[in-house]
Amino acid sequence: MKKLIQLGNQIVDANQILAMGVNSVISVGPTNQIKITFKARKEYIFNPYTELYELEKFNDILYVDFYDYESAEAHLLEWRDEWEAMMEEIEKE
């Protein structure tokens, strides 16, 4: 069953979220972005060299920008609580 939640200006299926965190860049450190990684999806892709369709896995990533790091961190905590509540509700079903 799909459980939709709003993350910034995007609506996503809570079941498909794999991980969430404030994006970090090694040379810069924490940024004002939240990085949301979704569970792998599978798709058949045509390989022109073998002329066969091959099953590939993709992990989609969504970046949500905020004004500053503190705002991103506050939203992450809020979204984490919402995501956790959704997952608990799904487990009860």
N, C-alpha and C positions, 0 to 999 in steps of 0.2 A: 504494500500500500504506500502511495506517495504521501509524504509529509512536506509541504512547501514552507520554506522560511525565506524572509527577505534579508539579504545581505547587501547593504548599501543600496544601489539602484538595481540589483539583480535579485530575481526570485529563483531559488534552487531547491532541489529535492534533498532533504536532510539525510535520506538513506544513502545518497551517493557521495557524501562528503567523507573523505579519508583522513584529512588533516587540515588544521588551521593554525596560522601563526603570524606574528609580525615579521615581515620579510626582512632579511638581513643580507647585506652585501659585505663581503670580506674586507674590501678596502675602505668601506664607508661606515659599516656598523649597522645598527637598526635604522630602518627607514620609516616613512609615513605610509607604508602600504601593508595591507593584510593579504597574505597569500593563502588561498584556499585550494587544496589539492583534492581532486575527485578520484573515486575508485576507478580502476582500469576498465575501459570499455574495449570490446573486441570488434574488429572490422576486417572484412576480407578486402585485400588490396591486390590489384592486378600487377604482376611482375612482368614487365615487357621482355626481360632477358630469358626467363624460363617459360613465359607464356602461360603461367598458371596463376590462380588466385591463391594468395597466402594469407593465413590468419595472423593479424598483428594486434598488439595491445597498445593502447594509448591512455595516458593519465592526463586529463585536461586540468589546466590550472587557471584560476581566476585571481586577478589582482584588483583590490579595491583601494583607491587612493584616499588619503585623509589630509587635513591641514597640517598636522604635526604628529610626532611620534606618540605623545601622550593621548591624543584623540584616537589614534589607531589602537593603542593598547586598551583604552577604555571600551571601545567598540568590540574588540576581540573578547574581552571578559564577558560583555553582555551577550554576544553571539554564542559564546561557549555555553553559557547557562541555558540559552534558548535551545541550542543543539542538543545538550544533555537531556533537557526535559522532553524533547521530541523523541530521542532514542529510548528513554525510559518508557514513554507512552507506547512506542512501537513494540517493545519487549513484552508489555502486558497483554498485547493482542494475541 
